[in-house]
């Protein structure tokens, strides 16, 4: 038992003992179960029952009740986790279009990756350097895509649903100064602009994967140098490099 719980349990016992002394002692209330008055007998019986219940409940609460499990925030890892996390913002009017686009992008990303891997398996052997190069790039781009989605979720997580509603009606607030209102709206718009920029980047990623899929599908066997010189591969490498530079 922890020290705070022990103190509370000790205090409960003390209160029960003291009140019982006051009730049953002849020098105080002098309640007795053998009294001639049915009312006093009933009060005494009820008081004994209440004391017993208090001791039982206190003993359970402070001695035996298990410590509540603290729920930690679910970590976003899988594709389904991202979809679930993003879907929580669907009810916010100002974000509805952005959220729908993000969910659509998540669905397209999943399908593009599956299709790319399928085409790779059809065109190359898994042991070939060409296959490994394409496979590595696909996974790097996928990681970049989900990194952008996670960044969006982190930005949106700063606000609650009520925050979005309050900010939308901020200009109607007569108690705040115009300067404060404009600054709050400016910060709010910066968050929304970040979301929009991240969605645009992900749209660019999906477009480059479409180009990559098209080039892989229509070309035959390629050596590593030819792969690196493909225009879509250069674009993808540049995008990945820019993102790494931004993160650093």
C-alpha positions as CSV (number, residue, x, y, z in Angstrom):
1,X,0.0,0.0,0.0
2,X,1.3,3.4,-0.9
3,X,1.8,6.0,1.9
4,X,-1.1,8.3,0.7
5,X,-3.5,5.3,0.7
6,X,-2.3,4.2,4.1
7,X,-2.9,7.7,5.5
8,X,-6.4,7.8,4.0
9,X,-7.2,4.2,5.4
10,X,-5.9,5.2,8.8
11,X,-8.0,8.4,8.8
12,X,-11.1,6.4,7.8
13,X,-10.6,4.0,10.7
14,X,-10.0,6.9,13.1
15,X,-13.3,8.6,12.0
16,X,-15.3,5.3,12.4
17,X,-13.9,4.7,15.9
18,X,-14.4,8.3,17.1
19,X,-18.0,8.5,15.8
20,X,-18.8,5.1,17.4
21,X,-17.5,6.3,20.7
22,X,-19.6,9.4,20.4
23,X,-22.7,7.5,19.5
24,X,-22.5,4.6,21.9
25,X,-20.8,6.2,25.0
26,X,-23.2,7.1,27.8
27,X,-21.4,10.3,28.3
28,X,-22.3,11.4,24.8
29,X,-25.3,10.2,22.8
30,X,-25.6,7.0,24.7
31,X,-27.3,5.1,21.9
32,X,-28.1,1.4,22.9
33,X,-29.6,-1.5,21.0
34,X,-31.5,-2.4,24.2
35,X,-33.1,1.0,24.5
36,X,-36.9,1.2,25.1
37,X,-37.4,3.5,22.1
38,X,-37.7,1.7,18.8
39,X,-36.4,4.8,17.0
40,X,-33.1,4.7,19.0
41,X,-32.7,1.0,18.4
42,X,-33.3,1.5,14.7
43,X,-30.8,4.4,14.6
44,X,-28.2,2.2,16.4
45,X,-28.7,-0.7,14.0
46,X,-28.4,1.6,11.0
47,X,-25.3,3.3,12.4
48,X,-23.6,0.0,13.0
49,X,-24.5,-1.1,9.4
50,X,-23.1,2.2,8.0
51,X,-19.9,1.8,10.0
52,X,-19.4,-1.7,8.7
53,X,-20.1,-0.7,5.1
54,X,-17.6,2.2,5.5
55,X,-14.9,-0.1,6.8
56,X,-15.5,-2.7,4.0
57,X,-15.6,-0.1,1.2
58,X,-12.5,1.7,2.6
59,X,-10.6,-1.6,3.0
60,X,-11.4,-2.5,-0.6
61,X,-10.6,1.0,-2.0
62,X,-7.3,1.5,-0.1
63,X,-6.1,-2.1,0.3
64,X,-7.4,-4.3,-2.6
65,X,-8.7,-2.1,-5.4
66,X,-6.3,-2.5,-8.4
67,X,-4.5,0.6,-9.7
68,X,-6.2,1.9,-12.8
69,X,-4.4,1.3,-16.0
70,X,-3.3,4.5,-17.7
71,X,-4.1,4.3,-21.3
72,X,-1.3,5.6,-23.4
73,X,-1.9,7.2,-26.8
74,X,-1.9,4.7,-29.5
75,X,1.2,4.9,-31.7
76,X,0.5,5.3,-35.4
77,X,2.5,2.6,-37.2
78,X,0.4,0.7,-39.8
79,X,-1.5,2.0,-42.8
80,X,-4.7,1.2,-40.9
81,X,-3.5,3.3,-38.0
82,X,-3.0,6.3,-40.2
83,X,-6.4,5.9,-41.8
84,X,-8.0,5.6,-38.3
85,X,-6.1,8.6,-36.9
86,X,-6.9,10.8,-39.9
87,X,-10.6,9.8,-39.9
88,X,-11.0,11.4,-36.5
89,X,-10.9,14.9,-38.1
90,X,-13.7,14.2,-40.6
91,X,-16.3,15.9,-38.5
92,X,-14.4,19.3,-38.5
93,X,-16.0,21.4,-41.3
94,X,-12.9,23.5,-42.1
95,X,-10.8,20.3,-42.5
96,X,-13.3,18.1,-44.3
97,X,-11.8,18.5,-47.8
98,X,-8.2,18.1,-46.6
99,X,-9.1,15.0,-44.6
100,X,-10.9,13.4,-47.5
101,X,-8.0,14.1,-49.7
102,X,-5.5,12.7,-47.2
103,X,-7.6,9.5,-46.9
104,X,-7.8,9.2,-50.6
105,X,-4.0,9.6,-50.8
106,X,-3.6,6.9,-48.2
107,X,-5.7,4.5,-50.2
108,X,-3.9,5.3,-53.5
109,X,-0.5,5.0,-51.8
110,X,-1.3,1.5,-50.6
111,X,-2.5,0.5,-54.1
112,X,0.4,2.0,-55.9
113,X,2.9,0.2,-53.7
114,X,1.2,-3.1,-54.2
115,X,1.0,-2.6,-58.0
116,X,4.7,-1.5,-58.2
117,X,5.9,-4.5,-56.3
118,X,3.7,-6.7,-58.4
119,X,5.2,-5.3,-61.6
120,X,8.7,-5.6,-60.2
121,X,8.2,-9.3,-59.5
122,X,7.0,-9.8,-63.0
123,X,9.8,-7.9,-64.7
124,X,12.8,-8.7,-62.5
125,X,14.2,-11.4,-60.3
126,X,14.4,-10.5,-56.6
127,X,18.1,-11.2,-56.6
128,X,18.8,-8.7,-59.4
129,X,20.4,-5.3,-58.5
130,X,17.7,-3.7,-60.7
131,X,14.9,-5.1,-58.5
132,X,16.7,-4.1,-55.3
133,X,17.2,-0.6,-56.6
134,X,13.6,-0.1,-57.5
135,X,12.4,-1.8,-54.3
136,X,14.6,0.4,-52.2
137,X,13.4,3.6,-53.8
138,X,9.7,2.5,-53.5
139,X,10.1,2.0,-49.7
140,X,12.0,5.3,-49.3
141,X,9.2,7.2,-51.1
142,X,6.6,5.3,-49.0
143,X,8.4,6.4,-45.8
144,X,8.4,10.0,-47.1
145,X,4.7,9.8,-47.8
146,X,3.8,8.5,-44.3
147,X,6.2,11.0,-42.7
148,X,4.1,13.8,-44.3
149,X,0.9,12.2,-43.0
150,X,2.3,11.9,-39.5
151,X,3.4,15.6,-39.7
152,X,-0.2,16.5,-40.6
153,X,-1.5,14.5,-37.7
154,X,1.0,16.1,-35.3
155,X,-0.1,19.6,-36.4
156,X,-3.8,18.8,-36.2
157,X,-3.2,17.2,-32.8
158,X,-2.4,20.6,-31.4
159,X,-6.1,21.6,-31.7
160,X,-9.2,19.9,-30.2
161,X,-12.5,19.8,-32.1
162,X,-13.7,22.7,-29.9
163,X,-10.6,24.7,-30.8
164,X,-11.4,24.5,-34.5
165,X,-15.0,25.6,-33.8
166,X,-13.8,28.5,-31.6
167,X,-11.2,29.7,-34.1
168,X,-13.8,29.6,-36.9
169,X,-16.0,32.0,-34.9
170,X,-13.1,34.1,-33.5
171,X,-13.9,37.3,-35.3
172,X,-17.4,37.3,-33.6
173,X,-15.7,37.5,-30.2
174,X,-16.2,41.0,-28.8
175,X,-14.1,40.5,-25.7
176,X,-10.8,40.1,-27.4
177,X,-8.8,42.9,-29.1
178,X,-8.5,43.0,-32.9
179,X,-4.7,42.4,-32.6
180,X,-5.1,39.2,-30.6
181,X,-7.8,37.9,-32.9
182,X,-5.7,38.5,-36.0
183,X,-2.6,36.9,-34.5
184,X,-4.6,33.8,-33.4
185,X,-6.1,33.5,-36.9
186,X,-2.6,33.9,-38.4
187,X,-1.2,31.1,-36.4
188,X,-4.3,29.0,-37.2
189,X,-3.8,29.6,-40.9
190,X,-0.2,28.7,-40.7
191,X,-1.2,25.2,-39.4
192,X,-3.8,24.9,-42.2
193,X,-1.2,26.0,-44.8
194,X,1.2,23.4,-43.5
195,X,-1.4,20.7,-43.9
196,X,-2.1,21.9,-47.5
197,X,1.6,21.9,-48.4
198,X,2.1,18.4,-47.0
199,X,-0.9,17.1,-49.0
200,X,0.6,18.7,-52.1
201,X,3.9,17.0,-51.5
202,X,2.1,13.7,-51.1
203,X,0.2,14.3,-54.3
204,X,3.6,14.9,-56.0
205,X,4.9,11.7,-54.6
206,X,1.9,9.7,-56.0
207,X,2.4,11.3,-59.4
208,X,6.1,10.3,-59.4
209,X,5.1,6.7,-58.5
210,X,2.6,6.7,-61.4
211,X,5.4,7.8,-63.7
212,X,7.7,5.1,-62.2
213,X,5.1,2.4,-62.6
214,X,4.6,3.4,-66.3
215,X,8.3,3.3,-67.1
216,X,8.9,0.0,-65.4
217,X,5.9,-1.5,-67.1
218,X,6.9,-0.5,-70.6
219,X,10.7,-1.1,-70.4
220,X,12.6,-4.3,-70.6
221,X,15.6,-5.4,-68.5
222,X,17.7,-2.5,-67.4
223,X,21.2,-2.2,-65.9
224,X,21.7,-0.2,-62.7
225,X,23.2,2.8,-64.6
226,X,20.2,3.0,-66.9
227,X,17.8,2.9,-63.9
228,X,19.6,5.8,-62.2
229,X,19.4,7.8,-65.4
230,X,15.6,7.3,-65.8
231,X,13.9,10.8,-65.5
232,X,11.4,9.7,-62.9
233,X,14.1,8.1,-60.8
234,X,16.0,11.3,-60.9
235,X,12.9,13.2,-59.8
236,X,12.3,10.8,-57.0
237,X,15.9,10.9,-55.8
238,X,15.7,14.8,-55.8
239,X,12.5,14.7,-53.8
240,X,14.0,12.3,-51.2
241,X,17.2,14.4,-51.0
242,X,15.3,17.6,-50.5
243,X,13.2,16.0,-47.7
244,X,16.3,14.7,-45.9
245,X,17.9,18.1,-46.2
246,X,14.8,19.7,-44.7
247,X,14.7,17.2,-41.9
248,X,18.4,17.8,-41.1
